Amino acid sequence: MSIFRLRSMGFSLLLVLSGTASAQVNNPAYANYFLVGQFGEVCTMCEVIVYCSEDIYDTPLEALPEDGSYTVYHLQTRTFWSQVSTIWEWFITNFQQDSLARQGHTRPVWVYEINAGNWSGPEIVEGHLALEPAVITLGDRRIDRVERRWLSGSDNQLEGFCQRMPLWESIEMIEAKAPVRAEP
């Protein structure tokens, strides 16, 4: 095989890979959804801390509260097989982004319940993040990705509202406050 042909194949491969890497669902229609950033949906290797309570805040909290009653969702990185599936998902989005938006993805979520400043957990649930419908399902509760409403039950009873928290500060608080646990 000639050097020219090898270079040509390498260039073609780079074009395909660069097209695939940019194929993540980053449709402007989803730009203001909860947990969607500048580059699209939450990355496969990213962790996210979500604070939900019956209160709604006009400005984002800088840290998890020391006291009060609320729920913390620690969205973990996607599992190995879920990450492997992203290669296929990215390939498919080159042709049809709406199918990936409907399908969404799952990842493990550690749930901490805080009642009057007392921590319990984690309970481990499977989280499902989808863009259509715009819902994050976390065990028996859901978060509306458009209005950040925290919902429960089959009738979507309003429990409160949610917001994303700073990752490292929140992890430090979780480690300091949550009951000692074996790795889930």
TAQUIQUI-V673566 format. One record per pair of residues at least 6 apart in sequence whose C-alpha atoms are under 7 Angstrom apart, sorted by sequence separation. I is the first residue (numbers start at 1). J is the second residue. D is the distance in whole Angstrom. If there is no record, write none. Layout:
I,J,D / I,J,D
This chain:
31,37,7 / 35,41,7 / 36,42,6 / 113,119,6 / 114,120,6 / 129,135,6 / 130,136,6 / 136,142,5 / 137,143,7 / 143,149,6 / 144,150,7 / 151,157,5 / 152,158,7 / 35,42,6 / 93,100,7 / 112,119,7 / 113,120,5 / 129,136,5 / 135,142,6 / 136,143,5 / 143,150,5 / 151,158,5 / 152,159,7 / 112,120,6 / 113,121,6 / 128,136,6 / 129,137,7 / 135,143,6 / 136,144,7 / 142,150,6 / 143,151,6 / 150,158,6 / 151,159,5 / 112,121,5 / 127,136,7 / 128,137,5 / 135,144,5 / 136,145,7 / 142,151,5 / 149,158,7 / 150,159,5 / 111,121,6 / 112,122,5 / 127,137,5 / 128,138,7 / 134,144,6 / 135,145,5 / 141,151,6 / 142,152,6 / 150,160,5 / 89,100,7 / 111,122,5 / 112,123,7 / 127,138,5 / 134,145,5 / 141,152,5 / 149,160,6 / 150,161,5 / 110,122,5 / 111,123,5 / 126,138,6 / 127,139,7 / 134,146,7 / 140,152,6 / 149,161,5 / 150,162,6 / 26,39,6 / 110,123,6 / 111,124,6 / 125,138,7 / 126,139,6 / 140,153,7 / 148,161,6 / 149,162,6 / 26,40,4 / 110,124,5 / 125,139,5 / 148,162,5 / 25,40,6 / 26,41,7 / 109,124,6 / 110,125,7 / 24,40,6 / 25,41,6 / 108,124,7 / 109,125,5 / 53,70,5 / 108,125,6 / 109,126,6 / 52,70,6 / 53,71,6 / 108,126,5 / 109,127,6 / 52,71,5 / 107,126,6 / 108,127,6 / 51,71,6 / 52,72,6 / 106,126,7 / 107,127,5 / 51,72,5 / 106,127,5 / 107,128,7 / 50,72,6 / 51,73,7 / 106,128,4 / 49,72,7 / 50,73,5 / 105,128,6 / 106,129,6 / 49,73,6 / 50,74,6 / 104,128,7 / 105,129,5 / 49,74,5 / 104,129,5 / 105,130,7 / 48,74,6 / 49,75,6 / 104,130,4 / 48,75,5 / 103,130,6 / 104,131,7 / 47,75,5 / 48,76,7 / 79,107,6 / 102,130,6 / 47,76,5 / 78,107,5 / 101,130,6 / 102,131,6 / 47,77,5 / 77,107,7 / 78,108,7 / 101,131,5 / 102,132,5 / 46,77,5 / 76,107,6 / 101,132,6 / 102,133,7 / 45,77,5 / 76,108,6 / 44,77,6 / 45,78,6 / 75,108,6 / 76,109,6 / 44,78,5 / 75,109,4 / 74,109,5 / 75,110,7 / 73,109,6 / 74,110,5 / 73,110,6 / 74,111,6 / 73,111,5 / 44,83,6 / 72,111,6 / 73,112,7 / 72,112,5 / 71,112,6 / 72,113,7 / 71,113,5 / 70,113,6 / 71,114,6 / 70,114,5 / 69,114,5 / 70,115,7 / 69,115,4 / 68,115,6 / 69,116,5 / 68,116,5 / 69,117,6 / 67,116,6 / 68,117,5 / 67,117,4 / 66,117,6 / 121,178,7 / 119,177,6 / 120,178,6 / 121,179,7 / 119,178,5 / 120,179,6 / 119,179,7 / 24,90,6 / 23,90,6 / 21,90,7 / 24,93,7 / 20,90,6 / 23,93,6 / 20,91,6 / 23,94,6 / 25,97,6 / 20,94,7 / 25,101,7 / 52,150,7 / 63,165,7 / 63,166,7 / 62,166,7 / 54,159,6 / 55,160,6 / 56,161,6 / 54,160,4 / 55,161,6 / 63,169,7 / 64,170,6 / 53,160,5 / 54,161,6 / 63,170,7 / 52,160,7 / 53,161,6 / 52,161,6 / 53,162,7 / 52,162,4 / 34,145,5 / 51,162,5 / 52,163,7 / 33,145,5 / 34,146,6 / 50,162,7 / 51,163,5 / 33,146,5 / 50,163,6 / 51,164,6 / 34,148,6 / 50,164,5 / 51,165,7 / 49,164,6 / 50,165,6 / 49,165,5 / 49,167,6 / 48,167,6 / 49,170,7
